[in-house]
Amino acid sequence: MSTAVIVPIHSEPRPSQVIPKTKPSDRREDARGMVGTSESLQHALDLARIVAPTDSTVLIYGETGTGKELCAQLIHEHSLRSGGPFVRLNCAAIPEGLLESELFGHEKGAFTSAVAQRAGRFEAADGGTLFLDEIGEIPPRLQPKLLRVLQEQEFERLGSSRTIRVDVRVIAATNQDLAALVEEKTFRMDLFYRLNVFPLTLPPLRDRREDIPSLIQHFANGAASKLRRPIRAIPLETIQTLEQHSWPGNVRELQNVIERAVILAEDGVLRVPFFEPKRDSQMLPASGTTLKDMERDYILQVLAETRWLIGGASGAARYLGLPRTSLLSKMKRLGISHRPLSAAKGDRASA
């Protein structure tokens, strides 16, 4: 049986350089954790570098978890507004009835719970940058007011007739096709063109798999430091397994998986932790299937693939990212008590 190749952790990988004039010692901060040397990521970062010194509105496209907020903050930090505030707002996280107040502020008594005057995010971002994530979720009734502030840099607080002027650069982001929303009449065409001055697309992780080893090391070092659980080595098989995963949650999902692996790495060796079952249409559980049943089925699948070897370098425990004793405990709890007779016969026949 071949032994696992161990890749030692020496130092954190150098993130992609965004600003050429930056000192080497500062490159990590410049890249804001956007680690990788793939052509698709470098193209996006090149565009960020070009647009950063301007005041143009930027629209960042990308799937959930690709790092759109990191990219927006990167642009802000290398702009002429870097000394001003960087204010964030996730448009999908605010109830529609409160979104206008969050954006533009309100006067005392403007609505039932408005017990005091409050400035909105545009005022808070005056002199700096406002990052509007999930911009496609802006309701139609607020789109004209947003268009006006983008064009004129002025607005009124909710419940007030006094015009407030601001100096704000807007960077927006979306995981939707805004052009399709325009065709569906749910997003204003003029607002779309006002936001789409400088479009920039961040690639999904499945399209930049060559960056995964560097990201693994980057996140492992960060999690090890935060959790005070040192990681001394990353097996090559761990890297290969993670490279083959589809990563529907992109870089954010990888970061969470690595943190979970660090927590489980009691011996200082990073191994692949338990992956959640796929949730696509072909993998949906039958009616009445419980999470316990799904966990049992998954462990049985892994046991079958490892020929019911539980411990060791090629065992199911290592594949699942669990200590051997923990897997045995799970098997007992789930009623997995013995190896199927058919599997044992198959081993004897091939012996």
N, C-alpha and C positions, 0 to 999 in steps of 0.2 A: 504493500500500500504506500503510495507516495505521500509525503508529508506536506503540509501547507507551507507555502512560501510566506515569510514574514517581511513586511515592509515597515521599517522603523520610522518613527516620527522624529525628524530632526528639527525642523523649524517651520513656521507657517509659510505657505506658498505666497509668492508675490502676486497680489491682485493686479488686474489689468491696469495699465497706466492710461490715464485719461488726459492729463495736461502735460505735454512734452517737457515744459520748462520746470516741472516739479522736481524737487530734490528726491533722490532715491529713498531717503529715510522717511519721506512723507507720502510715498505712493500708496500705502495701505489706507491712509485716511482719505486720499484723493478718490480712490475707487469705491469707497463707502461699502466695502464688502462684496462688490460685484466682481467676483473672482473668475478668471478664465481667460484663455487665449484663443478661443475658437473664432473663426472668421465672422460668424454671424453676430457674436457678442461684440467683437471689435468694431464691426461696422456700426452698430448702434451707439457704442461709446464714442466713435469718431464723430457721429452726428451730434451727440451731446456736447462734445468739445467745440464743434463749430458754432452751435447756436447759443452756448452758454453766455458769451460776452454781450449778446444782443438783448433787446427787450422784447423780442417776438414771443407771441403766444405759442406754446408747445403742446401738442396732443400726443400722449404716449399710449400706443396700443400694446396689448399683451394679455396673455391668459392670466388667470389668478395665480399668484405666487411667483411671477417672473421677476419681481423687483422693481415695479413701476415707481413706487414711492422713493426707493433708494436712488433711482435715476433722476427723479425730480429734485431731490435734495442735492444730488451731485451737480446738476445744472445750476441750482441756486448758489451753491458754495463757490462756483467758478464764474459767477456773474458779477457785474458791477454793483449788484444789490446784496452781496454776501454779508455786508455789515448790518443789513436790515433783518427783520423777522422772516422766518419760514413757517407759515401757518398751514395746517392740514385740515381737510374736511372730507369725510367719506359721505357722499351724497346719498348712498343707499342705507346708511346706518341711522339717519335722522328721519323721524316720522314726517310725512308730507306737511302736516299742519304746523310743524316747528321749523321746517327748513328755511323758510323766508326769514324768520327771526335769526336763525343761526348765521345766515349769509349777510344780512343787511342790518341786523339789530332791531330794537324796538324801543318805544317810549313807554313810560309808566302808564298803565291803564289801557294799553293797546289791545290787550285781550285779558281774559279772566285771571290768569296766573301771572300777568306782567305787573309785579308789585314794585318794580324799580326800572329805571332806564338801563338799557344794556347795549353795548356796542357789538356789532357783528364781526364776522371773520374778515370782511373786506377792510374794515377800519383797523382791525388788529394787524393786518398785513401791510398797512400803509408804509411805503418806503422799501418794501421787501417783496416776497413772493407768496402767492396763495396757491396751494396745491389742491385741486378738486378731483378726488378719486371717484370712480363710478359715475362719471358725468352723464352717462346715458340715462341715469335714474332721475334726473331733474324733471319734475312734472311740467307739463305744457304751460300751465298758468304762470310759472316763474321764469320760463325761458325768455320772454321779452325783457324782463327786468335785468336778467343776467346779460343779455345781448347789449342792453344800454350801458351797463357799467363797463363792459369790455370795450365798447366803442368810445364812450364819452368820459369814462372814469368818474362817474357821478351817479348818485342814487339817493333815495330817501329811506330813513328808518321806517319800520312798520308803525303806523299811527302818527306819523309826522309829515308835514309838508315842507320841511326845511331840507334843502339839497346839500348833500355832503360830497365833497370832492376828495378823491384819494389818488395815490400814485402806486399802483399795484401791478405786478406782472403775474399773469395767470398761467399755470401749467396744469393741464387736465389729463386725466387718464381714463381708459375704459377697456373692458374685456369684451365689448360688444362691437358689432359692425354698425357704426353710426350712419353710414350711407344707406344701409338697409332700413334703419329706423326713420330716416328722412323719407324714403319711398313709402313706408308704412304710415306716414303722416303723424308719427308720434314724437318726432324731433324736428325742430324748425330748420329749414334749409339755410337761412341766413346765419343762424347761430352755429350751425355745423361749419360753414365756411370761415366764420370768424375764429372758431377754435382750431380749425385744421390748417393754420398758417404754416406750421412746421411739424408735420407728422413724423413720428419715430416709433419703430416697432421693436420690442424686446422678444427675442426668440424663446420658444419653450425649451425646457431642459432636454426633451427627447431629441431636439435638433442640434444639441451641442453636447453630446455625450462625452466628447474628449475632455470636457471641463470637469467631469464628475470626480476623478481622483483628486484634483486640487480642491474642489469644494468639500469633499469628505474630510480632507486633512484640515482645511480652514475651520469647518464647523466642529470637528473633533477637538481641536485645540481650544476653541472658544468655549465649548461645553465643558471640557475638562477643567478649565480655569474657573468657570462659574460655579460648577458643582463640586470643585475640589476633589475630583476623582481622576487621578493621572492616567493617561493612556500611553503605554510604552510601545505599542506596535499595532499595525493594521494588517491583517492577513490579506494576501493577494486575492484569495477567494472571496473575501468580503467586498473588495473593490469590484471584482468581476460580476458578482451577483447584483450589486447596486447599479452597475453600468447597464445591466440587462432589464432593469425595471422600467415600466412605462412612464412613471412620474406624472400622473394626472394633476397633482398639486404643485408640480414644478419645484423650484429651488426651496420654497417654504416647506414643502413636504419632505424633501431631503434633509433639511435642517432639523426638522422634528424627529425624523427617523434616527439621525445621528445622535441627537440628544438622548433619545431612548436607549440607543446602543451604549452610550457612555454610562448611563445609569446602571445598565445590566453588566457592564464590564468589570466585574469584581476582581479579576486577575490582571487588569490592565491591558487586555487584548480586545480590540474592537471587533465585534462580530455582528452579522446581520440579525436585527431583531425581528420579532413577529410582524409580518405585513398584514394589514387588514384585508379581508376577502374582497375581490373585485366586485364592483357594484354595477357593472354594465348589464345590458338587457339579457345577455346570455347567462349571467351568473346570479340572477335574482333568486332568492330562496323560494321554495314552494310555499303555498299558503299553510300557515301553522308552524313553519320552521322557526326555531328559536335561536338566539345568539349562542346558546350552549351547544345546540346541534351543529351550528356552523363552525364553532371552534373545534368540536370533536371531529367533524369531517375533515377540517384542514389539517389537524394533527395526524389523523389517519393517512391522509394523502402524503404528508411529509415522511411518515414512517414507512410507507410503501416505497417511496422514492429512495430512501436510505436502507432498504431491505431490513427494516426493523432494528437497525443498529442505533442505539440510543446515545451512548457516550462516544468519546474519541473525536478525532479530527474530522471524520466524515459522518458523524452521527447526527441524529435528528435534533438533539439538544443544541448542538452548535449551529445548525441551520436555522433554528428558531430563535437563536440568541438567548437561550435560557440555560441556567445551570442544570446539570443532569438530574439533581434531586428535585428541582422545581418541575421539570417535565414529568418525572415519575409521579409526583404529587398530582399534577394536572390529569395525567392518564388515569389515576385511581379515582379522582373526583368525577371524571367523565365516563367512567365505566370501561376504559380501555385496559383490559387486564392481561391479555395474552396475545401472542402472535398468531395470526390466522394459520390454520393447518395447511392451506394451499400454498402459502408463501414458504413454509418450512419444507414441504415436499419439493417445491421448485428448487430450493437451495441444494437438497440432497441429490436431486437429479443432475444438477450442473456440477456437482462436486467431482 
